[in-house]
């Protein structure tokens, strides 16, 4: 996710609130740096990259420190970064799903950071690199609105930001995962159907992806599923007949089951 975020931050900004960013990233090793540079291509020179003890120096110079390691590696990462008092005036952004702000604070405190460190949890989606992320943002009530606003503005550079209560964060992550699963399955199956009916697979897949985006866009803009269904339902219309066929095949129960299962799985992590 870290490299995808860097790619998103480096792309041409289309946000209504653009930022001028100075970026730095710390990896595990020199080969990891080489892979990041390869991914970033011509933009690599705009990012200061390092590994090992360099993480502490980078954190010292930064206003916002983003922790994106797997949560099981956090203790080791903090030993390298050596937070200490230097984190007193930093905003710490955690990308670690399943790790609460309280749990992170305990880890930071045990590494020498102040007990009232400003922590914001942000879970971006995979499309950050293309500016299409949906980032879920949660933070304790002790974090100032000014800090929340700047983190919101930062992640708006790679897509949209939804503010949620921390208690609902993992439910949101799970619903997002279920939506991704549904989109992948829908595009794949509709492409199969298109091929069966004589449409070339690349074109059938493009049809499916673009029309799903169109329908989702209408609902993002405020149209409810019921309103969209009504708008598309003409007498003997194609859309409503397709809805009926989906109901006959048990699609409603399958989708509800998958989404509820995703939430339960996420909460067990």
VEXKEZA-526831 format. One record per residue (C-alpha): x, z, y. Coordinates in steps of 0.25 Angstrom, whole numbers. Layout:
X / Z / Y
...
END
This chain:
0 / 0 / 0
12 / 3 / 10
17 / -11 / 10
2 / -17 / 11
0 / -8 / 23
13 / -13 / 29
9 / -27 / 27
-4 / -24 / 34
2 / -17 / 46
12 / -29 / 47
1 / -40 / 47
-5 / -46 / 60
-14 / -35 / 65
-29 / -38 / 67
-33 / -23 / 69
-41 / -21 / 82
-31 / -9 / 84
-17 / -15 / 81
-5 / -6 / 80
10 / -8 / 83
16 / -3 / 71
30 / 1 / 67
31 / 2 / 52
40 / 8 / 42
38 / 9 / 27
46 / 18 / 16
46 / 14 / 1
52 / 19 / -11
65 / 11 / -12
72 / -1 / -7
66 / -11 / -17
52 / -6 / -12
57 / -9 / 3
61 / -23 / -2
47 / -25 / -8
40 / -21 / 5
49 / -30 / 13
45 / -42 / 4
30 / -39 / 5
31 / -38 / 20
40 / -51 / 22
42 / -55 / 36
36 / -42 / 41
45 / -32 / 34
55 / -31 / 46
43 / -24 / 53
43 / -12 / 44
54 / -2 / 42
56 / 0 / 27
64 / 11 / 20
64 / 20 / 8
68 / 34 / 4
72 / 43 / 15
68 / 32 / 25
54 / 37 / 24
57 / 49 / 32
63 / 42 / 43
52 / 32 / 44
41 / 43 / 44
49 / 50 / 55
47 / 38 / 64
33 / 35 / 61
20 / 40 / 67
12 / 37 / 54
18 / 39 / 40
10 / 32 / 29
12 / 38 / 15
9 / 27 / 5
16 / 32 / -8
8 / 35 / -21
3 / 50 / -19
11 / 54 / -31
24 / 49 / -24
21 / 57 / -11
29 / 69 / -13
42 / 61 / -16
39 / 52 / -4
38 / 64 / 5
51 / 69 / 0
57 / 56 / 5
50 / 56 / 18
52 / 71 / 21
40 / 73 / 30
44 / 86 / 36
40 / 89 / 51
41 / 75 / 55
27 / 72 / 49
21 / 82 / 60
18 / 70 / 69
15 / 59 / 59
2 / 54 / 54
3 / 53 / 39
-5 / 42 / 32
-7 / 43 / 17
-11 / 31 / 9
-11 / 39 / -4
-25 / 39 / -10
-29 / 52 / -17
-20 / 61 / -9
-28 / 69 / 1
-23 / 73 / 15
-21 / 87 / 11
-13 / 83 / -1
-4 / 75 / 7
-3 / 86 / 17
2 / 95 / 6
13 / 85 / 2
17 / 83 / 16
18 / 98 / 19
26 / 100 / 7
36 / 90 / 12
37 / 97 / 25
27 / 90 / 34
18 / 98 / 43
5 / 104 / 37
-4 / 96 / 47
2 / 82 / 45
-8 / 71 / 50
-12 / 64 / 37
-21 / 52 / 36
-25 / 46 / 23
-27 / 31 / 23
-30 / 22 / 11
-29 / 7 / 14
-34 / -3 / 5
-25 / -14 / -1
-28 / -25 / 9
-20 / -18 / 20
-9 / -29 / 19
-19 / -39 / 24
-26 / -30 / 34
-39 / -28 / 25
-37 / -14 / 21
-48 / -4 / 21
-40 / 9 / 24
-47 / 23 / 22
-43 / 34 / 31
-45 / 49 / 30
-38 / 60 / 37
-39 / 76 / 38
-47 / 81 / 50
-34 / 86 / 56
-28 / 73 / 59
-30 / 68 / 73
-39 / 57 / 76
-28 / 50 / 84
-19 / 50 / 71
-31 / 45 / 63
-34 / 34 / 73
-19 / 29 / 72
-19 / 28 / 57
-33 / 21 / 58
-27 / 11 / 67
-15 / 9 / 59
-23 / 6 / 46
-32 / -3 / 54
-20 / -12 / 55
-22 / -16 / 40
-38 / -16 / 39
-49 / -6 / 41
-49 / 9 / 41
-61 / 18 / 36
-60 / 33 / 39
-65 / 42 / 28
-66 / 56 / 25
-54 / 60 / 15
-64 / 65 / 5
-69 / 51 / 4
-56 / 44 / 4
-54 / 41 / -11
-68 / 37 / -12
-66 / 27 / -2
-53 / 22 / -9
-61 / 21 / -22
-72 / 13 / -16
-62 / 4 / -9
-56 / 2 / -23
-69 / -1 / -29
-72 / -11 / -18
-58 / -18 / -21
-62 / -18 / -36
-75 / -24 / -33
-69 / -35 / -24
-59 / -39 / -34
-69 / -40 / -45
-79 / -47 / -37
-69 / -58 / -32
-64 / -60 / -46
-77 / -61 / -52
-83 / -70 / -42
-71 / -79 / -43
-73 / -80 / -58
-88 / -83 / -56
-84 / -94 / -45
-74 / -100 / -55
-85 / -101 / -66
-94 / -108 / -56
-84 / -118 / -52
-77 / -111 / -40
-61 / -111 / -40
-56 / -97 / -42
-48 / -96 / -29
-61 / -101 / -21
-70 / -92 / -29
-61 / -79 / -26
-60 / -83 / -11
-75 / -84 / -10
-77 / -71 / -17
-67 / -63 / -8
-71 / -69 / 5
-86 / -67 / 3
-84 / -53 / -2
-76 / -51 / 11
-87 / -57 / 19
-98 / -48 / 13
-89 / -35 / 15
-86 / -39 / 29
-101 / -39 / 32
-103 / -25 / 26
-90 / -20 / 34
-97 / -25 / 47
-109 / -17 / 44
-118 / -24 / 35
-123 / -16 / 23
-123 / -21 / 9
-139 / -22 / 10
-138 / -30 / 23
-128 / -39 / 17
-136 / -41 / 4
-149 / -44 / 12
-142 / -54 / 21
-137 / -61 / 9
-150 / -61 / 1
-158 / -73 / 3
-169 / -78 / -6
-163 / -83 / -19
-150 / -81 / -13
-136 / -81 / -20
-132 / -68 / -15
-144 / -59 / -19
-144 / -66 / -33
-129 / -63 / -34
-132 / -48 / -31
-143 / -48 / -42
-134 / -54 / -52
-123 / -43 / -48
-134 / -32 / -50
-138 / -38 / -64
-124 / -37 / -68
-122 / -23 / -64
-113 / -25 / -53
-119 / -13 / -45
-116 / -3 / -55
-102 / -8 / -58
-98 / -8 / -44
-104 / 6 / -42
-97 / 11 / -54
-84 / 5 / -50
-85 / 12 / -36
-89 / 25 / -41
-78 / 25 / -52
-68 / 21 / -42
-72 / 33 / -33
-71 / 43 / -45
-57 / 37 / -49
-52 / 39 / -35
-57 / 53 / -34
-50 / 57 / -47
-36 / 52 / -42
END
